[in-house]
Amino acid sequence: MAADKRRSTVAGRNRLDQRHWLLDAYAWISRFESRLTTFGDQAMTIRRDLFEAVGGFPDWPLFEDVELARRVRQCSHQCSRIAKLPSAVTTSASRFLAHGPARQQLANGLLLARFFLGAPPARLAAVYERQRGALPRGDAA
């Protein structure tokens, strides 16, 4: 199959807008493609035909990006894979810094684990939003 078909989905690496050794480690790990390291905040791009073939984004309040990536990985008719670009996308570190980088990463990991075990995205989104309460008003992290 042609190379453009195999590389029809790409994502950048993640970089956080504030420095902390643990955040730097998370950013470094985001260069690898896996179910645990590829998320929508890495500026995922996908060819339109593949996006339509996998049913697009599900109408979920959380983990719709994880589900889209899962569908792309499982799509057999295009032999598609997700490729990581060498460039990085900068995202906000405010949630990590408000809660502590290790604590926030643990909370994110637990939500992701619950999602993989079948918890409804709407229920997980409610938990995620409650965690947001510790942030200053107006911060959209």
HURAJO-V372437 format. One record per helix or strand of 3 or more residues. SS is the DSSP state (a for helix, b for strand). FROM is the first residue (numbers start at 1). LEN is the number of residues. Records with the same first field share a line. If there is no record, write none. Layout:
SS = FROM-LEN ; FROM-LEN
This chain:
a = 3-4 ; 21-9 ; 40-3 ; 48-6 ; 64-11 ; 94-6 ; 101-16 ; 121-12
b = 9-8 ; 82-10
